[in-house]
Amino acid sequence: MIKRGKPARDGHVKLTFTVPVDQAPGGLSLVGDFNDWDPYAHPMEPKNFVYEVSVTVPADRPMCFRYLAHGGVWFDDPDADFHDQHGGHIEAVRTAPAARAKNGAASVADALA
């Protein structure tokens, strides 16, 4: 699940990501273009049977992200605004579907190269 906060005056918005612990029992990290696909930048902490992490990102651009589970297993969030070959994408502040920028996100393959 992805919870969007309200945009702040500084142009950023807080996003909170949650995943049930039973979907990734060995641990989980949130990775994406906002943290250079670094699996150590945003480890998700287990709390009340869910992993949770919050990130603050610019409100004016979409971001590409995926989850990285223990053992190098990648998976997408079904609540992402859309998916493509790079993973899930989310717009920090939702815009009309026609205005979504679907290109230009870093790929998982590029991050691992």
Backbone torsions as a table, in degrees:
resi	resn	phi	psi	omega
1	MET	NA	145.7	179.7
2	ILE	-124.5	124.4	178.3
3	LYS	-111.4	126.0	178.8
4	ARG	-97.9	132.2	173.2
5	GLY	-84.3	179.6	176.2
6	LYS	-83.5	142.4	178.0
7	PRO	-59.5	136.8	178.1
8	ALA	-86.4	167.0	179.4
9	ARG	-64.2	-24.0	-179.8
10	ASP	-81.6	3.0	177.0
11	GLY	88.1	12.2	179.3
12	HIS	-113.5	162.0	178.4
13	VAL	-140.3	144.7	178.6
14	LYS	-92.8	129.0	175.4
15	LEU	-115.1	133.5	177.8
16	THR	-116.4	125.6	-178.1
17	PHE	-108.9	132.8	177.0
18	THR	-132.0	142.7	179.0
19	VAL	-140.5	131.9	176.6
20	PRO	-57.6	137.3	-177.8
21	VAL	-57.7	-33.9	-177.6
22	ASP	-68.1	-12.9	177.0
23	GLN	-80.0	-19.5	-179.7
24	ALA	-151.6	73.6	-172.5
25	PRO	-62.3	-20.3	-177.0
26	GLY	-92.4	-2.4	-178.1
27	GLY	124.9	161.2	-172.4
28	LEU	-154.3	145.0	174.5
29	SER	-130.8	149.2	172.4
30	LEU	-96.4	123.6	-179.7
31	VAL	-129.9	153.6	178.9
32	GLY	177.0	-172.9	-178.5
33	ASP	-67.5	-19.7	179.2
34	PHE	-73.9	-18.1	178.5
35	ASN	-129.4	25.5	179.5
36	ASP	55.8	32.6	177.5
37	TRP	57.8	34.4	-179.0
38	ASP	-87.3	113.0	-177.4
39	PRO	-69.3	-11.0	179.7
40	TYR	-98.7	-8.6	-175.7
41	ALA	-73.1	-38.3	-176.0
42	HIS	-136.1	68.2	174.5
43	PRO	-65.8	142.9	-179.8
44	MET	-92.5	130.0	-176.8
45	GLU	-92.6	131.6	176.8
46	PRO	-74.9	134.3	179.1
47	LYS	-156.1	124.7	178.9
48	ASN	52.2	45.5	175.5
49	PHE	70.1	14.9	173.1
50	VAL	-135.1	147.9	168.6
51	TYR	-84.1	144.0	-179.4
52	GLU	-145.5	141.8	171.9
53	VAL	-153.4	146.3	176.5
54	SER	-118.9	143.6	175.5
55	VAL	-132.4	150.6	175.6
56	THR	-111.8	124.5	-174.2
57	VAL	-132.9	162.0	174.9
58	PRO	-60.0	136.7	-176.8
59	ALA	-78.8	-12.5	-171.3
60	ASP	-98.0	10.5	179.2
61	ARG	-145.9	147.1	175.5
62	PRO	-72.8	160.0	177.2
63	MET	-130.8	152.3	177.7
64	CYS	-104.3	137.3	-178.5
65	PHE	-153.0	161.1	171.2
66	ARG	-149.7	168.4	172.3
67	TYR	-102.0	143.9	175.9
68	LEU	-119.7	114.6	-178.6
69	ALA	-93.4	167.0	177.2
70	HIS	-52.3	138.4	180.0
71	GLY	87.8	7.1	177.5
72	GLY	79.2	23.2	-179.5
73	VAL	-89.3	120.1	178.7
74	TRP	-93.2	143.4	169.5
75	PHE	-152.1	158.5	-176.0
76	ASP	-99.0	161.8	177.1
77	ASP	-95.4	124.5	179.4
78	PRO	-64.5	-16.8	179.8
79	ASP	-88.8	3.5	177.0
80	ALA	-61.9	153.2	-179.7
81	ASP	-64.1	-36.6	173.1
82	PHE	-160.5	165.6	-179.7
83	HIS	-126.7	149.5	170.8
84	ASP	-148.0	-165.4	-176.7
85	GLN	-65.6	-13.1	-179.4
86	HIS	-92.8	-10.0	-177.5
87	GLY	123.2	-157.0	178.6
88	GLY	-86.8	150.1	177.1
89	HIS	-124.2	146.2	176.9
90	ILE	-138.4	142.0	172.3
91	GLU	-99.2	122.0	-177.1
92	ALA	-56.4	-42.2	172.9
93	VAL	-118.5	115.8	-175.3
94	ARG	-63.0	138.4	174.2
95	THR	-121.8	177.1	178.8
96	ALA	-62.0	144.9	-177.9
97	PRO	-53.2	-36.4	-179.0
98	ALA	-65.8	-22.1	-177.2
99	ALA	-91.6	-2.4	-177.1
100	ARG	-68.0	133.1	176.3
101	ALA	-90.6	108.0	-175.6
102	LYS	-95.9	-4.7	-178.0
103	ASN	-114.0	164.3	173.9
104	GLY	93.0	1.2	179.0
105	ALA	-83.4	147.9	176.6
106	ALA	-67.4	146.0	179.9
107	SER	-97.2	157.1	175.8
108	VAL	-62.0	-41.4	179.7
109	ALA	-61.0	-41.6	177.8
110	ASP	-63.6	-39.0	-178.0
111	ALA	-67.3	-32.8	-177.6
112	LEU	-88.1	-10.1	-178.5
113	ALA	-72.1	NA	NA
